Amino acid sequence: MAVQSWLDNVKSSKKTALIHDGKRKIHYLFSDGKEMAEEYDLKTDELIVRKWRHKSALGGQGQWQVEVGEALASPGTSLDSQGIKENCSNPVFSRKDTKTCFQWRIRNLPYPKDVFSVSVEPSERCIIIKTSNKKFYKKFSIADLDRSQLPLDSSALSFTHTNNTLIVSYKKPKQILTLEQELLKELKKLKGTGEGDVDCKTQ
């Protein structure tokens, strides 16, 4: 089963843990050379950040690609050599999960809720957001479901719109909830370095 193979993949990766600033930070190195970095809130165990890095075509370090959380632009990177800067009123797309849902937020969308249509496209394994005024269109996949090869279910999808922000939620299937609990158990066994070592005794 693909869910199990992803779990085994994570368990067999080389992991380093760091406890810092109220967060558990984990770095994974997989056998194929890919890297994953995650940050969890120590109090709630919620995932705050997940990002990936692949080797470049020449074998060097690629750029980190953010899957969960917001990509932070480092100072100076928002301007290119021509002094062109991204408009701060452009829609900003980011993912921030809850315990029970995958959740995406798209800020700077000032249209009423009834303009939006959010649907699942099972054949393309993605979610599509569009507006009846043709001002916004976005297609994205759920990496967690792809990794575990789980089908998309339109009944798990919902959305709300408030303060110019569209919030799209997708209820996590049972298999994902079980997988996340298993992974968390594994991560809590890791000895973390940093401010106050993590207790890594196994029960």
Phi, psi and omega in degrees: 000137186297327179299315181294321182292325176293318178299315179297321179301315180293317181297323184275352180288160175278125185239140173235137182241144178221132176256119184205135170058039178074013181233148170261115182253128182238134174246130181246138171238118183269161184299335180273006178093351178289151176238146174227139176235134179230153173229131178241144173288127184295325183283316188259348185065014180282143177285125181258319183221139166220126178221158185235150173222131179247155174294144177283173182302330181267007177088001178277181179283128176279181177279150174289134176250120184278127177259317178233139182099183182255138176288122180267121177281126179285154184305134178094342183276344182283344179254133175262188187297338180270359182076026180270131183237144179293138181295128184287353177265001176294151176301139179244121185255126177211160180245132175218107186280160168250180180300325188250350184226148161280138184218135179239144177238131174241107181275166178066042173241092189275023183266157178293158185303323186289354176281336187272143171232125180237123185218161176264136176245090187302322183295327179263000181053051181211169175251138180241129175248128173217164180241147180291339178272005177059029181265342184212139177213133180212134178234128180211154180255168176255102187304323182298319180288324178296315181299322182266003180052046178261145181287157175271143184234117184295336180287347180274353187264138174209164177208154175225165179222123180208145180048048180062019181237128175268126179245115181254127180241142175228116184298128181292132177291160182309317184299323181289318179300318179295315180301315181297322178295318178300314182296319181298321177300316179299313185294327181288344177279342183290140176280119182262139175262160178124209185287099179076105182296149178283141174286118187248023177293139176267141182282000000 
